[in-house]
Amino acid sequence: MSKVVLGFSGGVDSAVSAALLKKQGREVLGLYLDNAGPEARLDAVKTAEQLGISLEIRDVHAMLEERVCRPFAEAYLRGETPNPCIICNPGLKFRMLLEYAEETGSEHIATGHYARAENGALYKGRPANDQSYMLCRIKREQLDRLVLPLGEYEKTAVRALAEELRLPVAKKPDSMEICFIPDKNYIRWLGERTKLPEAGAFVFHGEVIGTHEGIHRYTVGQRRAGLFNGRKLYISRIDAEKNEIELALWEELFRTEVLAGDFNWLCDEPPEAIRATVRVRHTKWENPPCTAVVCGDLVKISCDEPVRAPARGQSAVLYGGDRVLGGGFIK
């Protein structure tokens, strides 16, 4: 019987993943990465017992701080829009899964992500809940051993399976927020860690038209409250050095060229320009055709149709059909 290490949170996705892997005849070793409180840990323990799988619990508070929380806070204060899950997946979650797999002699690792991993390649999941974007920075040695049991499922079907299996987490709400900021108040969280930026200028077409309350309260693409000369204005750029926020009209947010750095290729790096599609944020609808070419340390992405408000720190992810080709941080 082959062994697989499953990232097990005790939620509906990981619980159904465990059941599906067992149905395939695999021995499932659950790994709970503990960064929450005793209640969440107890939920995971009870669900693992009901499923009949072992559960290893490892405290990851220190690693989460070093590899995810601190970089997230620093990026935000630079005026960027980081995605902590994209940072966490390769540097913490999949790293720990692979380490435990080595310790236990397990052939594969698994998670409850809605995407497909086949023969060392990563593909989109079902359109309704595809999470392939979040996995764009996974390392190839992690991907080579990855199994994603929910890749062919939609969330509604997974919940139905959980009901059928009479799992206590069948109706447990989805976790939609940043796991290390459970109360959703990231401004409070930042304020407990560092001195927050002061108020500064709103600038529109080179003219100061108002005062913002601190750059940490805004993200690129966000609408500014109120109207200016009867028009809605939006955040187009955050300049942390000047403590200024540049504003633009809706139609001025769109770009056809995006530069991505620190690019993580999940295929062989192309020696010349390639045709692909691109996502510049985790959305279901914005995936325009593009041409991508490696230019030194950057990948230049020229979109056939403009994309809205590409934000520094977010990820630009390239796709060849359903396959994820790789992703890098928008510059």
N, C-alpha and C positions, 0 to 999 in steps of 0.2 A: 504494500500500500504506500503510495507516494505521499510525502508530507508537504504541507503548505502552511506558511506563516501568514495569518490574516490580521490586518490592522482592525482591531475590534473595539469599537466605542460603546457598544451596547445599544446603539440606535437601530432603527429599522433596516437601514441599508446594510450595515455590517452583519446584523443577525440573519437576514435572508441570504446574504453572501455565504455565511457559514453553512446554512442549511443546503444551499445549492452545491457547494464544494463537497459536503459529506455525501450528497446524493450521487456525485460523480465517483465515489469510492475513495476519496482522499482523507487522510488523517489531518484534521485542522488544528493548528496550534494558534490560539488567539494571543495577540499582543496588545495590551491596553497601555497607551501612553498617557500617563497621569499628569494632567496639568489643570485639573479642576478640583472640585471638593469631594467629600466622602459620599455624598448622595449619588453623584454621577458614577463614581467608582463602584458603589454597591449595585447600581442598575446593571452595570457591565458584568459583574460577578454573577448576579442572579440569572441573567440571560444566558451567559455561557454555561452555567450549570444546567439550565433547562435544555439547551441544545446538546449537551453532552460533550463539550469541547474543553480542553485545558485552557487556562488563561494566565499568562505571565503579565505582571504589572510592573511597570518601570516609571519611576519619577523622572519627568523631563523638564521640570521647572527651570533648572539652570541652563540646559541646552536651549530651551525655547527662548530664554532671555538673551542668550548670546547670539543665536543664529537667526532669530525672527523678530523678537520685540524691539531690541535695540536698533537693528537696521531699519525696521518699520518707522520708529520714532524719528530717527535721524533723517530719513528720506522725506517724511512729512514736513519737517522743519526746514528742509531745503526747497520746499515748494513743489515737491513731486507728489504723485498719486500712486503709492505702492500698493501691491496686492499681496497681503501676507501669506495667503495659501500657496501662491506660486513660489514664494521664497521657501516656505516650510516643506513643501513636498519632497524636493530632492535632498535638502540639507538636514532635515530632521526625520520626517516620517518614513520615507523610503530607506534612508540610511539605517535607521533603527530596525526596520523590518529585515533588511538584508543581513545586518549583523546577527540578529537572532536566528535567521535561517542558517547562517554559517555555524552558529553554536549548536544547533539542533540537527544538523545534517538534512535540512529541508531543501527540496529541489526548487520550490517556487515561493513567491510572495504574492499577496493579494490584498486588495482594498475594495470598498464598496462604491468606487467612482463609476459614474455613468459614461463609460468610454470603452473602446475595445483594444486589447493588446493581442497581436497575432504575429508569431514568428519574428519577434524583435522589432515590430513596427507598432505605432500607436494610431488609432483611428477614432473618428467621431462616434459617439453613441447615438441613440435615437434623438431626433431633433427637439422633442419636447423638453428634454432634460440633459442634453449633451454637456459633459464636463471636461472634454479633451483640452480645452483652452487652459484649464488649471494645471494640467500635467505637462505643459510645454517645456519645462526645464528639467524634467526627470533625466537622470543620467542613463546612458545606453546600457551600462552593465546592470542597472536596476530594471530597465525595460525588458531586457533579455529574459528575465526570470519572473516577469509580472503576469499575473492572471487577474482578469477583471470579470467576475461572474455576472455582473448586472449590465454588461455591455449591450445586450440585445433587448433589454427591458425598458419600459417606461415606469415612472414612479408609481402610477396608479396600479400597475400590475404587481409591483413589488409589495405595496401595501396589502393587496388582495392575497398574495402568497403568505404574508405575515399573519393575516387573519386566519387563513386556512391552517397554518401551523400552530395557531393559538399562542402566538408569541405575545408576551405582556407589553412589548414596545410597538405593537401594530399601529396604535393610534398616537404614538409619541410624536410631538411636533418636530418638523425639520429644524435643524440648526442653520439659521440664515446669516448670523452675524459672526464677527471675529471672535474666535473661541476664547482668546485671552482678554477680551473686553465684554464679558457676558451681559453687562447692563446697557450696552450699546453707547455709553457715554465716553467716546474716545477723547473728547476735550478734557474731561476730568482725568482720564487715564494719562494723557500727555502731561497735564499740569502737576500730577503727583511725581513725575519723573524728571522734569526739567523746567526751566523758566520759559514761559510761553512768550511768543512774539508780541510786540506792542502794536497798537493801532498804527495804520499807515494810510497811504493815498490810494484811492481808486483813480485810474487814469484811462481816459477814453480819447483815442485819436490824438495822444500827446497832451491832453488837457486834464488837469486835476479836477474831478467833478464831485468828490466826496471822500469820506473816510471809512476804511474797513476796520473790523474789530480784531484783526490778527490773521495772518495768512493761513494759520492752522485750521481756521474755520471754513475754508473754501477749497473747492476742487475745480479743475478746468472743465468747462462745459456747464457748470452750475449757473442758474439764473440769479442775477442780482435783484434784490427786492425793489419794487417800485418801477417807475418809468423815467426815462430821460428824453425830453422833447417828444413825448408821446410814444417812445419806442422801448421795447424790452432790451436789456443788455445782459451779456453773459460773460463769465470768466473765460478769458482766452489765454492768459499767461500769468504765472505767479513768479515774481522776481524777489527771491528771499534776500539777496544782498541789498537791494534798494528798499526792501519792505514795501513794495508796490504790487498792486494787482491791476493788470491790464484788462480792459473790457472791450467787447466787440458786439456788433450786431449779429443776429442769428446766422445770416448768410456768410459772415466773415469767419465763422468757426471752422469751415470746411477746408480740408487740405487734400491734395492729390499726392504729395510726397511725404514719406515718413522715413526717418532714420532710426535704426535699431542697433544697439551695441550689446556687447557681451552675449553674442548670439549662441544659442545652444542648438546645434543641428542634430536631429534624430534620423538623418540619412547622411550619406556622404556629402560633404560640402560641395556645392556645384561650382565648377571652374568657370562658368560663364552665366549670363543672365538666364533666368528660368521664368516660366509662366506659372502662376499660382493664384490662390485667393488669400485674403488676409483678414484677420480680426484684430482690432486695436483695443478692444475691451470685451468683457464676458457678456456678449449679447447673442441672441438667436438670429437676428435679422440682418446684421451688418457684416457682410462677408464678400466684398467686391473682388472681381478679378484684378490682378496686378502683375507687374514684372519686378522681379527681385534680383539684385546683383550684389555680390560681395565687393566692397570698396575698402580695402585695408582692414581696419578693426570694426567697420560698420557694415550693415546691410542696408542698401538703399532700396526702398520699396515705392514704386510708382504705380498708383492706383488708377484704374480705368474710370472709376467713379469716385468723387470726393468722399472722404470719411470725416465724420463729425468729431471735432475737438480731440485729436490725439494728444494724450497728456504725458508729460515726462514722468517716467517711473512706472507707467503701465507697460504691459507687454504687447508687442506686435507678434502675432502668431501666423505662420504661413501654412497653408494646406495645399496638397496636391490631390484634388478630389476629396475623399474622406480622410486621407492620411495626413497626420501632422508631420510637417517637414522640420519644424523647429520654431523657436521663439527667442526674442531678445527684448531688452528694455528700451523703450522709446526715449530718444535723446532730444 
